[in-house]
């Protein structure tokens, strides 16, 4: 067969999910940034509502914002739908329960731990919970179906002796 009668030399550039490290870095930046913004909002709203109410509102708003940022930027999955928001909110609740259990566990084994031990316990539990949330969000909430890509793939095909670029949706 000659070049005129066959299609040869396909060179496909498929885009896949962003790399794990890049996604994790963005996850930390957007999650941390949202956490800092939530903290500032909590301070700014101090005294306008009871602390419990303010904390609940700020936490809910921060979780919605973080989920949207993670969906769009950390995992490049586009806009988050209601199901993704519910799943991400559930994972945030589990993380909260985990860090709370760690702190309660610390106080169960040590009646009066030092502030350094408390902070080390909380930060370690937060880190473990954050890593678990990242894995859950990446693999379950914002995972792409096999073979899906975010960018249109481009295929270079040799047809009739000339290169032609074909964009596949």
TORFITOR-513380 format. One line per field, with one value per atom (N, C-alpha, C): residue number from 1; x, y, z; atom name. Coordinates in nm, 4 decimals. Layout:
<vodos>
nr <- NUM,...;
px <- X,...;
py <- Y,...;
pz <- Z,...;
atom <- CA,...;
</vodos>
This chain:
<vodos>
nr <- 1,1,1,2,2,2,3,3,3,4,4,4,5,5,5,6,6,6,7,7,7,8,8,8,9,9,9,10,10,10,11,11,11,12,12,12,13,13,13,14,14,14,15,15,15,16,16,16,17,17,17,18,18,18,19,19,19,20,20,20,21,21,21,22,22,22,23,23,23,24,24,24,25,25,25,26,26,26,27,27,27,28,28,28,29,29,29,30,30,30,31,31,31,32,32,32,33,33,33,34,34,34,35,35,35,36,36,36,37,37,37,38,38,38,39,39,39,40,40,40,41,41,41,42,42,42,43,43,43,44,44,44,45,45,45,46,46,46,47,47,47,48,48,48,49,49,49,50,50,50,51,51,51,52,52,52,53,53,53,54,54,54,55,55,55,56,56,56,57,57,57,58,58,58,59,59,59,60,60,60,61,61,61,62,62,62,63,63,63,64,64,64,65,65,65,66,66,66,67,67,67,68,68,68,69,69,69,70,70,70,71,71,71,72,72,72,73,73,73,74,74,74,75,75,75,76,76,76,77,77,77,78,78,78,79,79,79,80,80,80,81,81,81,82,82,82,83,83,83,84,84,84,85,85,85,86,86,86,87,87,87,88,88,88,89,89,89,90,90,90,91,91,91,92,92,92,93,93,93,94,94,94,95,95,95,96,96,96,97,97,97,98,98,98,99,99,99,100,100,100,101,101,101,102,102,102,103,103,103,104,104,104,105,105,105,106,106,106,107,107,107,108,108,108,109,109,109,110,110,110,111,111,111,112,112,112,113,113,113,114,114,114,115,115,115,116,116,116,117,117,117,118,118,118,119,119,119,120,120,120,121,121,121,122,122,122,123,123,123,124,124,124,125,125,125,126,126,126,127,127,127,128,128,128,129,129,129,130,130,130,131,131,131,132,132,132,133,133,133,134,134,134,135,135,135,136,136,136,137,137,137,138,138,138,139,139,139,140,140,140,141,141,141,142,142,142,143,143,143,144,144,144,145,145,145,146,146,146,147,147,147,148,148,148,149,149,149,150,150,150,151,151,151,152,152,152,153,153,153,154,154,154,155,155,155,156,156,156,157,157,157,158,158,158,159,159,159,160,160,160,161,161,161,162,162,162,163,163,163,164,164,164,165,165,165,166,166,166,167,167,167,168,168,168,169,169,169;
px <- 0.0840,0.0000,0.0874,0.0421,0.1171,0.0473,0.1087,0.0548,-0.0812,-0.1128,-0.2400,-0.3570,-0.3310,-0.4422,-0.4576,-0.3745,-0.3888,-0.3721,-0.4207,-0.4025,-0.2914,-0.1860,-0.0707,-0.0192,0.0607,0.1306,0.0415,-0.0543,-0.1380,-0.0565,-0.0667,0.0072,-0.0954,-0.1413,-0.2492,-0.1949,-0.2455,-0.2091,-0.3344,-0.3559,-0.4730,-0.4395,-0.5294,-0.5117,-0.5848,-0.5201,-0.5823,-0.5944,-0.6368,-0.6491,-0.5144,-0.5172,-0.3890,-0.3124,-0.1826,-0.0990,-0.1339,-0.1044,-0.1383,-0.0691,0.0587,0.1322,0.0763,0.0545,-0.0007,-0.1395,-0.2218,-0.3550,-0.3446,-0.2513,-0.2358,-0.1884,-0.0951,-0.0462,-0.1620,-0.2397,-0.3554,-0.4574,-0.4783,-0.5706,-0.5285,-0.4004,-0.3491,-0.3627,-0.3280,-0.3353,-0.4797,-0.5709,-0.7097,-0.7779,-0.7500,-0.8069,-0.7533,-0.6225,-0.5615,-0.6080,-0.6166,-0.6643,-0.8074,-0.8903,-1.0297,-1.0360,-0.9516,-0.9457,-0.9062,-0.8057,-0.7641,-0.8744,-0.9407,-1.0515,-1.1658,-1.1931,-1.2982,-1.2618,-1.1359,-1.0903,-1.1078,-1.0706,-1.0874,-1.2349,-1.3198,-1.4639,-1.5191,-1.4712,-1.5155,-1.4793,-1.3585,-1.3158,-1.3984,-1.4191,-1.4947,-1.6390,-1.6984,-1.8384,-1.8540,-1.7427,-1.7457,-1.8360,-1.9315,-2.0205,-2.1502,-2.1570,-2.2810,-2.3838,-2.3366,-2.4207,-2.3522,-2.4247,-2.3565,-2.2468,-2.1369,-2.0207,-2.0572,-2.1439,-2.1817,-2.2493,-2.3378,-2.4084,-2.3107,-2.2289,-2.1296,-2.0363,-1.9882,-1.8983,-1.9675,-2.0924,-2.1659,-2.1822,-2.2195,-2.2390,-2.1069,-2.0026,-1.8718,-1.8182,-1.8348,-1.7878,-1.8624,-1.9937,-2.0731,-2.0330,-2.0226,-1.9851,-1.8435,-1.7520,-1.6144,-1.6057,-1.6875,-1.6876,-1.7412,-1.8473,-1.9030,-1.7998,-1.7360,-1.6344,-1.5163,-1.4672,-1.3530,-1.3876,-1.5080,-1.5492,-1.5496,-1.6012,-1.6046,-1.4625,-1.3764,-1.2372,-1.1655,-1.1855,-1.1220,-1.1721,-1.3015,-1.3572,-1.2998,-1.2992,-1.2554,-1.1039,-1.0304,-0.8870,-0.8008,-0.8293,-0.7446,-0.7544,-0.8785,-0.8998,-0.9424,-0.9576,-0.9938,-1.1159,-1.2182,-1.3386,-1.4534,-1.4298,-1.5369,-1.6169,-1.7321,-1.8166,-1.8715,-1.8706,-1.9195,-2.0716,-2.1284,-2.2734,-2.3164,-2.4460,-2.4981,-2.4439,-2.4359,-2.3842,-2.2414,-2.1577,-2.0189,-2.0129,-2.0998,-2.1018,-2.1431,-2.2418,-2.2867,-2.1759,-2.1116,-2.0039,-1.8854,-1.8483,-1.7367,-1.7726,-1.8958,-1.9410,-1.9388,-1.9793,-1.9739,-1.8319,-1.7389,-1.5993,-1.5433,-1.5886,-1.5474,-1.6019,-1.7239,-1.7826,-1.7036,-1.6676,-1.5883,-1.4521,-1.3905,-1.2628,-1.2795,-1.3877,-1.4165,-1.4316,-1.5077,-1.5279,-1.3958,-1.3107,-1.1805,-1.0919,-1.0833,-0.9993,-1.0568,-1.1888,-1.2522,-1.2213,-1.2321,-1.2024,-1.0566,-0.9667,-0.8255,-0.8048,-0.8694,-0.8547,-0.9188,-1.0352,-1.0996,-1.0160,-0.9580,-0.8710,-0.7487,-0.6898,-0.5749,-0.6119,-0.7247,-0.7662,-0.8104,-0.8447,-0.8797,-0.7547,-0.6435,-0.5209,-0.4302,-0.4488,-0.3694,-0.4643,-0.4742,-0.5697,-0.5417,-0.4165,-0.3816,-0.2608,-0.2823,-0.1690,-0.1220,0.0037,0.0571,-0.0017,0.0080,-0.0422,0.0318,0.1593,0.2382,0.1873,0.1549,0.1019,-0.0363,-0.1182,-0.2504,-0.2373,-0.1499,-0.1320,-0.0745,0.0214,0.0791,-0.0274,-0.1098,-0.2175,-0.3175,-0.3594,-0.4585,-0.4026,-0.2815,-0.2234,-0.1978,-0.1555,-0.1358,-0.2690,-0.3709,-0.5034,-0.5582,-0.5372,-0.5823,-0.5104,-0.3805,-0.3035,-0.3505,-0.3734,-0.4230,-0.5621,-0.6487,-0.7842,-0.7803,-0.6928,-0.6800,-0.6301,-0.5331,-0.4827,-0.5917,-0.6670,-0.7778,-0.8841,-0.9136,-1.0110,-0.9617,-0.8330,-0.7764,-0.7946,-0.7592,-0.7714,-0.9176,-1.0078,-1.1504,-1.2015,-1.1698,-1.2177,-1.1604,-1.0319,-0.9685,-1.0212,-1.0377,-1.0745,-1.2249,-1.3030,-1.4468,-1.5325,-1.5067,-1.5960,-1.5666,-1.4398,-1.4045,-1.3303,-1.3422,-1.2769,-1.3448,-1.2656,-1.3206,-1.3451,-1.4486,-1.4684,-1.3468,-1.3184,-1.2044,-1.2181,-1.1084,-1.1076,-1.1532,-1.2045,-1.2500,-1.1308,-1.1399,-1.0342,-1.0962,-1.0196,-1.0699,-1.0422,-0.9459,-0.9082,-0.9362,-0.9822,-1.0057,-0.8748,-0.8807,-0.7580,-0.7337,-0.6087,-0.5704,-0.4965,-0.5354,-0.4715,-0.4065,-0.2810,-0.2113,-0.2226,-0.2828,-0.3053,-0.2426,-0.1779,-0.1183,-0.2187,-0.2659,-0.3651,-0.3143,-0.3127,-0.2703,-0.1351,-0.0433,0.0906,0.1049,-0.0019,0.0063,-0.0406,0.0143,-0.0302,-0.1569,-0.2503,-0.3737,-0.4000,-0.4336,-0.4688,-0.6185,-0.6582,-0.7996,-0.8304,-0.9274,-0.9671,-1.0862,-1.0721,-1.1810,-1.2429,-1.3740,-1.4423,-1.4533;
py <- -0.1182,0.0000,0.1230,0.2240,0.3485,0.4514,0.5667,0.6711,0.7206,0.7111,0.7618,0.6724,0.5465,0.4551,0.4149,0.4661,0.4282,0.5503,0.5351,0.6371,0.5852,0.6642,0.6173,0.7277,0.6851,0.7810,0.8599,0.7975,0.8711,0.9087,1.0369,1.0919,1.1603,1.0919,1.1441,1.2068,1.3242,1.3914,1.4010,1.3019,1.3028,1.3697,1.4557,1.5188,1.4364,1.4160,1.3413,1.4325,1.3761,1.4520,1.5125,1.6280,1.6863,1.5911,1.6046,1.5180,1.5264,1.4200,1.4124,1.5218,1.5433,1.6438,1.7832,1.8150,1.9466,1.9651,1.8628,1.8701,1.8895,1.8180,1.8285,1.9681,2.0245,2.1596,2.2591,2.2496,2.3397,2.3146,2.1882,2.1533,2.2220,2.2176,2.2803,2.4323,2.4898,2.6352,2.6842,2.6216,2.6675,2.6333,2.5167,2.4803,2.5689,2.5919,2.6790,2.8229,2.8694,3.0061,3.0247,2.9255,2.9314,2.9270,2.8462,2.8398,2.9737,3.0396,3.1711,3.2751,3.2712,3.3643,3.3395,3.2129,3.1792,3.2303,3.2180,3.2672,3.4186,3.4896,3.6352,3.6731,3.5983,3.6259,3.6033,3.5009,3.4714,3.5863,3.6387,3.7520,3.8759,3.9000,4.0188,4.0153,3.8982,3.8851,3.8676,3.8670,3.8473,3.9527,3.9045,3.9950,4.0260,4.0020,4.0305,3.9194,3.7993,3.6814,3.5994,3.5077,3.4171,3.3397,3.3126,3.2470,3.1146,3.0365,2.9067,2.9254,3.0238,3.0517,3.1046,3.2008,3.2571,3.1489,3.0637,2.9556,2.8616,2.8274,2.7379,2.8007,2.9286,2.9973,3.0089,3.0511,3.0673,2.9322,2.8289,2.6955,2.6445,2.6616,2.6173,2.6946,2.8258,2.9071,2.8731,2.8546,2.8185,2.6830,2.5885,2.4547,2.4594,2.5365,2.5515,2.6165,2.7231,2.7918,2.6993,2.6306,2.5399,2.4283,2.3747,2.2682,2.3184,2.4373,2.4942,2.5186,2.5727,2.5956,2.4641,2.3639,2.2340,2.1721,2.1814,2.1235,2.1901,2.3209,2.3942,2.3953,2.4132,2.4351,2.3187,2.2649,2.1568,2.0320,1.9958,1.8714,1.8931,2.0188,2.0543,1.9771,1.9685,1.8930,1.9841,2.1126,2.2047,2.2433,2.2986,2.3448,2.2266,2.2404,2.1332,2.1299,2.0100,1.9960,1.9726,1.9625,1.9457,1.8192,1.7107,1.5850,1.6022,1.6715,1.6946,1.7792,1.8807,1.9650,1.8839,1.7965,1.7140,1.6171,1.5519,1.4581,1.5300,1.6440,1.7190,1.7698,1.8141,1.8569,1.7415,1.6245,1.5057,1.4707,1.4859,1.4567,1.5607,1.6844,1.7875,1.7550,1.7047,1.6652,1.5495,1.4529,1.3400,1.3904,1.4831,1.5394,1.6117,1.6867,1.7556,1.6546,1.5491,1.4468,1.3782,1.3562,1.2928,1.3808,1.5106,1.6003,1.6173,1.6217,1.6308,1.5062,1.3891,1.2634,1.2605,1.3117,1.3145,1.4028,1.5175,1.6075,1.5484,1.4878,1.4237,1.3059,1.2315,1.1195,1.1674,1.2773,1.3334,1.3683,1.4359,1.4763,1.3573,1.2469,1.1263,1.0587,1.0681,1.0029,1.0976,1.2281,1.3281,1.4350,1.4467,1.5399,1.6855,1.7243,1.8633,1.8687,1.8370,1.8401,1.9844,1.9989,2.1332,2.1839,2.3119,2.3725,2.3162,2.2850,2.2280,2.0887,2.0088,1.8745,1.8851,1.9769,1.9962,2.0374,2.1345,2.1811,2.0714,1.9970,1.8872,1.7829,1.7518,1.6544,1.7056,1.8303,1.8867,1.8972,1.9481,1.9643,1.8295,1.7308,1.5963,1.5382,1.5488,1.4980,1.5743,1.7046,1.7849,1.7451,1.7188,1.6758,1.5412,1.4472,1.3145,1.3279,1.4057,1.4257,1.4960,1.5942,1.6652,1.5743,1.4909,1.3955,1.2965,1.2485,1.1568,1.2260,1.3521,1.4276,1.4422,1.4739,1.4884,1.3602,1.2485,1.1190,1.0924,1.1144,1.0913,1.1822,1.3100,1.4025,1.3679,1.3344,1.3034,1.1741,1.0705,0.9393,0.9148,0.9830,0.9548,1.0716,1.1892,1.3022,1.3637,1.3926,1.4614,1.3720,1.2423,1.1487,1.1551,1.1434,1.1406,0.9967,0.9757,0.8402,0.8015,0.6739,0.6276,0.6750,0.7262,0.7702,0.9131,0.9784,1.1161,1.2098,1.3200,1.4196,1.5575,1.6518,1.7871,1.8735,1.8340,1.9127,1.8307,1.8975,1.8279,1.7668,1.6404,1.5760,1.6109,1.6192,1.6505,1.5306,1.4904,1.3762,1.4217,1.3846,1.4145,1.2890,1.3027,1.1901,1.2192,1.1198,1.1356,1.0855,1.1785,1.1456,1.1973,1.1130,1.1480,1.2189,1.1723,1.2271,1.3595,1.4113,1.5392,1.5197,1.6010,1.5976,1.6808,1.6277,1.7004,1.6899,1.7985,1.7965,1.7802,1.6826,1.6553,1.6717,1.7566,1.7761,1.6869,1.6064,1.5171,1.5688,1.5718,1.6223,1.5167;
pz <- 0.0000,0.0000,0.0000,-0.0690,-0.0679,0.0204,0.0333,0.1196,0.0751,-0.0506,-0.1003,-0.0631,-0.0416,-0.0166,0.1298,0.2152,0.3553,0.4454,0.5647,0.6674,0.7559,0.7711,0.8471,0.9373,1.0302,1.1145,1.2090,1.2726,1.3665,1.4892,1.5263,1.6389,1.7291,1.8308,1.9131,2.0402,2.0752,2.1996,2.2853,2.3700,2.4575,2.5894,2.6336,2.7629,2.8676,2.9796,3.0880,3.2085,3.3189,3.4425,3.4771,3.5474,3.5864,3.6761,3.6778,3.7589,3.9066,3.9771,4.1191,4.1995,4.1754,4.2518,4.2240,4.0980,4.0631,4.1253,4.1193,4.1808,4.3308,4.3940,4.5387,4.5790,4.5043,4.5343,4.5236,4.4170,4.4021,4.5127,4.5501,4.6586,4.7883,4.8197,4.9419,4.9339,4.8194,4.8043,4.8151,4.7411,4.7444,4.8765,4.9306,5.0600,5.1714,5.1706,5.2706,5.2565,5.1336,5.1093,5.1552,5.1285,5.1734,5.3255,5.3867,5.5327,5.5937,5.5344,5.5835,5.5637,5.4485,5.4242,5.5223,5.5513,5.6483,5.7869,5.8219,5.9516,5.9605,5.8544,5.8514,5.8594,5.7885,5.7931,5.9331,5.9999,6.1361,6.2308,6.2155,6.2982,6.2644,6.1340,6.0917,6.1396,6.1466,6.1881,6.3391,6.4109,6.5549,6.6211,6.6984,6.7699,6.6981,6.5674,6.4954,6.5148,6.5284,6.5536,6.6619,6.7247,6.8181,6.7446,6.8146,6.7546,6.6874,6.7496,6.6923,6.5567,6.5461,6.4203,6.3161,6.3568,6.2648,6.2120,6.3001,6.2601,6.1616,6.1867,6.0967,5.9580,5.9537,5.8254,5.7491,5.8190,5.7550,5.7078,5.7882,5.7499,5.6267,5.6247,5.5086,5.3834,5.3944,5.2784,5.2319,5.3262,5.2911,5.2232,5.2698,5.2091,5.0664,5.0447,4.9090,4.8175,4.8655,4.7854,4.7557,4.8574,4.8381,4.7398,4.7501,4.6580,4.5142,4.4931,4.3580,4.3063,4.3907,4.3498,4.3209,4.4063,4.3830,4.2532,4.2288,4.1072,3.9821,3.9827,3.8638,3.8452,3.9542,3.9405,3.9890,4.1071,4.1589,4.0730,4.0342,3.9603,3.8161,3.7752,3.6370,3.5872,3.6725,3.6391,3.5969,3.5835,3.5480,3.6716,3.6469,3.7567,3.8369,3.9689,4.0562,4.0558,4.0467,4.0528,4.1980,4.2198,4.3556,4.4215,4.3452,4.4005,4.4502,4.3731,4.4134,4.5399,4.5483,4.6683,4.7912,4.7744,4.8876,4.9294,4.8330,4.8649,4.9302,4.8770,4.9340,5.0738,5.0906,5.2230,5.3217,5.2761,5.3613,5.3999,5.3052,5.3376,5.4350,5.4251,5.5212,5.6598,5.6657,5.7939,5.8552,5.7745,5.8242,5.8751,5.8026,5.8464,5.9801,5.9950,6.1212,6.2352,6.2101,6.3130,6.3489,6.2511,6.2748,6.3620,6.3284,6.4090,6.5494,6.5601,6.6919,6.7742,6.7125,6.7829,6.8273,6.7448,6.7821,6.9047,6.9069,7.0218,7.1472,7.1314,7.2461,7.2959,7.2034,7.2403,7.3161,7.2697,7.3397,7.4836,7.5010,7.6355,7.7210,7.6578,7.7337,7.7908,7.7187,7.7667,7.8440,7.8244,7.8962,7.9495,8.0802,8.1407,8.1037,8.1015,8.0725,7.9781,7.8495,7.7559,7.7340,7.7006,7.6718,7.5402,7.5209,7.3976,7.2765,7.2932,7.1831,7.1458,7.2470,7.2209,7.1563,7.2042,7.1427,6.9964,6.9694,6.8323,6.7430,6.7953,6.7166,6.6851,6.7827,6.7616,6.6584,6.6753,6.5832,6.4417,6.4286,6.2949,6.2276,6.3037,6.2473,6.2013,6.2865,6.2489,6.1279,6.1246,6.0098,5.8823,5.8944,5.7774,5.7244,5.8144,5.7739,5.7116,5.7750,5.7225,5.5870,5.5728,5.4453,5.3345,5.3659,5.2669,5.2269,5.3248,5.2945,5.2094,5.2413,5.1604,5.0176,5.0007,4.8669,4.7865,4.8467,4.7780,4.7426,4.8380,4.8129,4.7010,4.7077,4.6050,4.4681,4.4644,4.3353,4.2745,4.3579,4.3047,4.2960,4.3781,4.3808,4.3340,4.3848,4.3550,4.2191,4.1919,4.0677,3.9686,3.9839,3.8921,3.7566,3.6542,3.5182,3.4772,3.3979,3.3451,3.2611,3.2550,3.1758,3.0319,2.9793,2.8405,2.8219,2.9263,2.9130,2.9205,2.8513,2.8587,2.8677,2.9191,2.9354,2.8138,2.7342,2.6192,2.4948,2.3919,2.2668,2.2201,2.1832,2.1379,1.9918,1.9565,1.8201,1.7646,1.6476,1.5835,1.4542,1.4377,1.3135,1.2280,1.1122,1.0248,0.8891,0.8350,0.7028,0.6003,0.5193,0.4179,0.2839,0.1862,0.0513,0.0478,0.1318,0.1292,0.2016,0.2626,0.3327,0.4771,0.5654,0.7047,0.7174,0.7910,0.8193,0.9694,1.0293,1.1705,1.1814,1.2602,1.2789,1.4264,1.4586,1.5976,1.6264,1.7284,1.7675,1.8963,1.9009,2.0203,2.1248;
atom <- N,CA,C,N,CA,C,N,CA,C,N,CA,C,N,CA,C,N,CA,C,N,CA,C,N,CA,C,N,CA,C,N,CA,C,N,CA,C,N,CA,C,N,CA,C,N,CA,C,N,CA,C,N,CA,C,N,CA,C,N,CA,C,N,CA,C,N,CA,C,N,CA,C,N,CA,C,N,CA,C,N,CA,C,N,CA,C,N,CA,C,N,CA,C,N,CA,C,N,CA,C,N,CA,C,N,CA,C,N,CA,C,N,CA,C,N,CA,C,N,CA,C,N,CA,C,N,CA,C,N,CA,C,N,CA,C,N,CA,C,N,CA,C,N,CA,C,N,CA,C,N,CA,C,N,CA,C,N,CA,C,N,CA,C,N,CA,C,N,CA,C,N,CA,C,N,CA,C,N,CA,C,N,CA,C,N,CA,C,N,CA,C,N,CA,C,N,CA,C,N,CA,C,N,CA,C,N,CA,C,N,CA,C,N,CA,C,N,CA,C,N,CA,C,N,CA,C,N,CA,C,N,CA,C,N,CA,C,N,CA,C,N,CA,C,N,CA,C,N,CA,C,N,CA,C,N,CA,C,N,CA,C,N,CA,C,N,CA,C,N,CA,C,N,CA,C,N,CA,C,N,CA,C,N,CA,C,N,CA,C,N,CA,C,N,CA,C,N,CA,C,N,CA,C,N,CA,C,N,CA,C,N,CA,C,N,CA,C,N,CA,C,N,CA,C,N,CA,C,N,CA,C,N,CA,C,N,CA,C,N,CA,C,N,CA,C,N,CA,C,N,CA,C,N,CA,C,N,CA,C,N,CA,C,N,CA,C,N,CA,C,N,CA,C,N,CA,C,N,CA,C,N,CA,C,N,CA,C,N,CA,C,N,CA,C,N,CA,C,N,CA,C,N,CA,C,N,CA,C,N,CA,C,N,CA,C,N,CA,C,N,CA,C,N,CA,C,N,CA,C,N,CA,C,N,CA,C,N,CA,C,N,CA,C,N,CA,C,N,CA,C,N,CA,C,N,CA,C,N,CA,C,N,CA,C,N,CA,C,N,CA,C,N,CA,C,N,CA,C,N,CA,C,N,CA,C,N,CA,C,N,CA,C,N,CA,C,N,CA,C,N,CA,C,N,CA,C,N,CA,C,N,CA,C,N,CA,C,N,CA,C,N,CA,C,N,CA,C,N,CA,C,N,CA,C,N,CA,C,N,CA,C,N,CA,C,N,CA,C,N,CA,C,N,CA,C,N,CA,C,N,CA,C,N,CA,C,N,CA,C,N,CA,C,N,CA,C,N,CA,C,N,CA,C,N,CA,C,N,CA,C;
</vodos>
